[in-house]
């Protein structure tokens, strides 16, 4: 594991488990490896169940239940069927409660217990548990992050901003915290303030990542932005880019890349704490590049809200050069095209995003919105119902579906959708709870 050969390490641990099936250390380390490094929640759960089966009277008993709770919680997020997700969520909560009973002073268990309650929209219980965790470990980055998101779910944005600012001062290289801080700043102080934090994120990426990179991606916009005397609120990014950048629309540029290999795509799955250090960069260069692309997409979205379409396009083009075949990149391209009134190009982008990631809910929703705007209400309803099946807890999906049903003259069903949307939105944080770290 020290050499970052995680697949080989897992193979060794499997063989060790076959020879020593009741060795608790082997089982726990195998589960931890699957969770922290291999994204193999299913196999982690199997190792954890074997550990739990050894009984509650050994030193790693509580850790076994903790590992099972974390693995089941991740399986809940990955499940495509709501009933399956609920089942895994119940298993996770039961295991984590048992882990807490066995070791009531473990802040990590309390954090994951709070996170599980948050996933279930049990905000009050989550706040109680994360408060207990912080009383044991006041500087835990995951707990601070969760507290900020819980406060934002209660619409206490300024209080959430105080927590986020304190957390980023304590953990300045934690990009996930910085992403949340940007969204809170957008609400509490405006998009221009949020852009300044994004510029800090670009500088941080350059400081922590670039020296370890053997290849160069992008057009060099990162260096030009960092070297520019003006900040992102003043500089026109379109003027810093290459001249050929402005020769085609963002959608045309994206379509031209449809035959390129995927490379380092940006994933919509939770990427955890993402506190970048030189050792983590060496082990996952692709993740570091995907992180820079994600920062450009965040800046593009802020520019879009500020109606600076050319600058949003420049950011989108940079993200596309780094991660050419990526559902979030195509999705953002669709938003830019839609803002410019080009519904055909927007549709093409959303469809391209879905060809890469068929369960990309945001693209399904926007396809529904585009079809609604074009008067194709039946198709709009089809896409939105598909989105509901994938993620029934997204308030934007229900709101858009309600508008479509209302336009179809189905007032009663539309009212039910609007009620569901309002209920879900009342407990929705600025950034999904799914982005928080779920590690051992």
Secondary structure, DSSP 8 states (H G I E B T S, - for coil): -TTS-HHHHHHHHHHHHHH-TT-HHHHHHHHHHHHHTS--HHHHHHHHHHHHTT-SSSTTHHHHHHHHHHHHHHHHHH-SSHHHHHHHHHHHHHHHHHHHHH-TT-HHHHHHHHHHHHHTT-HHHHHHHHHHHHHH-TT-HHHHHHHHHHHHHTT-HHHHHHHHHHHHHHSTTBHHHHHHHHHHHHHHT-HHHHHHHHHHHHHHHHHHHGGG-SS--S-SHHHHHHH-SS-TTTS-HHHHS-GGGGGS-HHHHHHTTTTS---S---SS-----B--HHHHHH-HHHHHHHHHHHHHHHHHHHHHTT-HHHHHHHHHHHHHHSSS-HHHHHHHHHHHHHTT-HHHHHHHHHHHHHH-TT-HHHHHHHHHHHHHTT-HHHHHHHHHHHHHH-TT-HHHHHHHHHHHHHTT-HHHHHHHHHHHHHHHTT--SS-GGGS----
